[in-house]
Amino acid sequence: MISLIWAMTRQRVIGKNNKMPWHIKEDLVYFRKHTAGKTVLMGENTYVSLKGYYKDRPLPYGKIYVASFNSNLKLEDATVVLDAVDFLKNVEEDVWVVGGASIYALALPYADRLYISWVKENYEGDTYFPELDFTKFQMVSEKESDLVTYSIYERV
């Protein structure tokens, strides 16, 4: 099972300057609840951004795969994946794709489930989630809070 999880505005903003342009604690808790201890795939920029948040603490995931074009990249706490599409086509374990935009774009055709946190307020950003064809998915769950709508979609 390949699951994508992310937060975005209705204008599809997901980042600004390699960080989230908002800080919504409840959404961070939601994200962590779903991904802690799990196998994750992320891009190199997302990895660097998360390491900035966690500083000297380890990232809270089980196995970490980092997609990169840099064949010389070596990471102590992650496995470098040079061909993300091949990885996604052949992975046999459950994987959570956690960003960024280019990794989401590569992973969408292989996604079984989407966990979208719709941030209700508008934010400026420089990174957007790729166009998404919702006709390929059906909503199976939705929960509202004051700041975020949490939607889960499964591939039809």
C-alpha positions in Angstrom: 0.0 0.0 0.0 1.3 3.4 -1.0 -0.2 6.3 0.9 0.5 10.0 0.3 0.0 12.4 3.2 0.3 16.2 3.0 -1.3 19.5 4.0 -2.2 22.1 1.5 -4.4 25.2 1.0 -7.3 25.1 -1.4 -4.9 26.8 -3.9 -2.6 23.7 -3.5 0.2 25.6 -1.6 2.3 23.1 0.3 5.5 25.1 1.0 7.5 28.3 1.1 11.3 28.5 1.2 11.4 24.7 1.8 9.2 24.9 4.9 5.5 24.8 5.6 4.1 28.3 5.6 1.9 27.5 8.6 2.3 26.0 12.0 -0.8 24.1 12.9 -0.1 21.8 15.9 -3.2 19.6 15.4 -2.1 18.8 11.9 1.5 18.0 13.0 0.0 15.6 15.5 -2.2 14.1 12.8 0.8 13.7 10.4 2.9 12.1 13.2 0.1 9.8 14.3 0.0 8.3 10.8 3.7 8.2 9.9 5.6 7.7 13.2 7.5 4.4 13.1 6.5 3.8 9.5 8.4 3.4 6.3 8.5 6.7 4.5 9.7 8.1 1.1 10.7 11.7 0.7 12.7 13.9 -1.5 16.1 15.3 -0.6 14.8 18.8 0.1 12.1 17.4 2.4 14.7 15.4 4.2 16.9 18.5 4.8 13.9 20.5 5.9 12.8 17.8 8.4 16.3 17.5 9.8 16.2 21.2 10.4 13.1 20.8 12.5 14.4 17.8 14.4 17.9 19.2 14.9 19.8 16.5 16.9 16.9 14.2 17.4 16.3 11.3 15.1 13.5 11.5 12.6 10.4 9.7 14.0 10.1 7.1 11.2 10.9 3.4 10.8 12.7 3.0 7.5 13.5 6.2 5.6 14.0 6.3 1.9 15.3 9.6 0.3 14.8 10.1 -3.4 17.7 11.9 -5.0 19.5 12.4 -8.3 22.8 12.6 -6.4 24.5 9.2 -6.6 27.2 10.3 -4.2 24.7 11.2 -1.4 25.2 9.1 1.7 22.9 9.4 4.7 23.4 7.7 8.1 19.7 7.3 8.9 18.2 6.8 5.4 18.6 4.8 2.2 19.1 6.8 -0.9 16.8 5.9 -3.8 18.1 7.0 -7.2 15.0 5.9 -9.2 11.9 6.8 -7.2 9.5 5.4 -9.9 11.2 2.0 -10.0 11.1 2.0 -6.2 7.4 2.8 -6.1 6.6 0.2 -8.8 8.4 -2.6 -6.9 8.2 -1.8 -3.2 6.6 -4.6 -1.3 6.1 -2.9 2.1 3.6 -0.2 3.0 5.2 3.2 2.3 4.1 6.7 3.3 5.1 9.4 0.8 5.7 12.6 2.8 7.0 15.1 0.2 7.9 17.2 -1.5 6.1 18.3 -4.6 8.2 16.4 -7.2 8.0 13.2 -5.2 4.3 13.5 -4.8 4.0 14.0 -8.6 6.0 10.8 -9.2 4.1 8.8 -6.6 0.5 9.9 -7.5 0.1 7.2 -10.3 1.0 4.5 -7.7 -1.0 5.9 -4.7 -3.6 3.6 -3.1 -4.6 6.2 -0.5 -4.4 9.9 0.0 -4.4 11.7 3.3 -5.1 15.4 2.7 -5.1 18.0 5.3 -6.9 21.0 3.8 -5.7 24.1 5.5 -8.6 26.5 5.7 -6.7 29.7 5.8 -4.9 31.0 2.6 -1.1 31.2 2.7 1.5 32.5 0.2 3.9 29.9 -1.0 6.3 28.9 -3.7 5.7 25.2 -3.8 2.4 23.6 -4.9 0.9 20.1 -4.9 0.7 18.8 -8.4 -2.7 18.8 -10.2 -4.8 15.9 -8.9 -7.5 14.0 -10.8 -10.0 13.3 -8.0 -12.1 11.1 -10.4 -9.5 8.4 -9.8 -10.2 8.4 -6.0 -13.2 8.4 -3.7 -13.4 10.0 -0.4 -13.8 7.5 2.4 -13.5 9.8 5.4 -13.7 13.5 6.3 -13.3 15.2 9.6 -13.5 19.0 10.3 -11.7 21.1 12.8 -11.6 24.9 13.1 -8.3 25.1 11.1 -8.2 22.0 8.9 -10.4 19.6 7.1 -8.9 16.0 7.1 -9.9 14.0 4.1 -8.9 10.4 3.2 -9.3 9.1 -0.4 -8.9 5.7 -1.8 -8.2 4.8 -5.4 -11.3 3.5 -7.3 
